[in-house]
Amino acid sequence: MTLPIMKNYINGEWVESNGTIMGDVTNPATGKKIAQVAFGTKDDVEKAVQAAREAFLQWRQTPPLTRARYIFRIKDVFEENFEEIAQTLTMENGKIIDEARAEVRRMIENVEHATAATTLMSGYTLEDIATGIDCAGHRQPMGVFAGIVPYNFPAMVPWWFLPYAIVSGNTYVLKPSEQVPMTQTKIFECLDEVGLPDGVVNMVHGSKDVVNAILDHPDIQGVSFVGSTATAKHIYKRCGETGKRVQALGGAKNVVGIMPDANLDAGLPSLVTSFYGVAGQRCLAGSILAPVGNIADKLVDKFLALAKKIKVGDGLSDQTAMGPMAGKIHLDRVLGYIEKGIEEGATLVLDGRDCKVEGYPDGYFVGPTIFDNVTPDMTIAREEIFGPVVCVVRCKTIEDLIQLVNTRDFANAACLYTDSGAAARKFKYEALPSMVGINIGIAAPMSFFPFGGSGNSMFGDIKAHGQEIFHFFTDTKVVIERWF
Ligand code: NAD
């Protein structure tokens, strides 16, 4: 059987890449190849940027309300294709179909928020800054922007940026993750139906060569990146060297603290989802479960009982509660961390290594795993595992918990379960990560609030979506004038 080959979308047309290196796209539940993607080249990027640059002038002059009307049309086409996008996503990424649907919904919420551009990209004015002199700040689009995105949210993450960039009057080049290129291909098929002017949105598939060509291209004004911290640092540095705007969101090691007064019965379902949703492959996933004081034994018992019930399998089946790892390399990495935890002396309470799913002998499955008695200095408590592995670090006091949060190498999110307002206040005031959940296991800001961490989880200052995103995609031109 010949496999479909993912094409680039440049200047309103589907085109083959110049690249000769092919990557395989695999269904992680079956381990079978389902498509191929050509790794694009510098030349592919050049063509996409040229199309975007040529489209810019006319697009910039299109009134913001008219641009917003295109965004409304994008929403309609996405709604019509909602289920097909979600199914494609599960097929290539593995997450369960309900998680895929939730992701597509979050993608659409960004489209909805972007329609507010006529208000959110407005500038401001002040008369008489000196006698007879007026001043105005106009938010102007800047030209071509680019997005480079990870494998774990193939639908949503690109749309944390793209709709805001184009509704502000810029044009765009997207590079999806080479591991999951089918979802954005489906999404760009939808965009093709909308009838945006040619060159306003472009997509180039590929890997490092495409990324580096984007980073070095003199006609790209800014880059939005989401992925691991190692790559985020590379992006940030190289964009600095080439003078681009940049927002680079990196990895995470999120702590979820449980106070002795926490309402466990109410909180447990969301706690379990925090650690095992998307098989732990979320930048907001709980990774360290940190009970404070005497709640620890009760918490571990109850959590273990629920974890044992999780049915692992093909994400397309309605019976499945947790899908596979998104690829063989991810499976191997997680198994490696489980070995490491054992070697370092943590207590393996639930072992997900030998996870067999009937009818799926070649799937990349790992079952829910729990380590108890993890200490803050162990590798599994410091590094991002990005899989369904819970590390229980027992804390004596809330001060110990906050110390644990603030000494991780990342600062993406942190959560606290408690019935105490004072504990909640102390935690949200003192914890360093920029996304905090109180009795919420996944502190995921919606499209109208900013998304992004601090420390090694975020490089740059303007985060994804929220109102601030319009600042990233515009330059404030200040005009000071007087008339004689
Ligand atoms: P990754 O860094 O390996 O890849 C991300 C993108 O960068 C891909 O498009 C890839 O092609 C490109 N890339 C990879 N290595 C590169 C290199 N050496 N040079 C140039 N480009 C390179 O990340 P991933 O494995 O796809 O995604 C998982 C990571 O993303 C996790 O660390 C997760 O925490 C993080 N993530 C963070 C957020 C957030 O909001 N902070 C959201 C989602 C995922």
Boltz pocket constraint, residues with backbone or C-beta under 6 A from the ligand:
constraints:
  - pocket:
      binder: B
      contacts: [[A, 148], [A, 149], [A, 150], [A, 151], [A, 152], [A, 153], [A, 157], [A, 175], [A, 176], [A, 177], [A, 178], [A, 206], [A, 207], [A, 208], [A, 211], [A, 212], [A, 226], [A, 227], [A, 228], [A, 229], [A, 231], [A, 232], [A, 234], [A, 249], [A, 250], [A, 251], [A, 252], [A, 282], [A, 283], [A, 384], [A, 386], [A, 412], [A, 451], [A, 452], [A, 453], [A, 457]]
      max_distance: 6.0
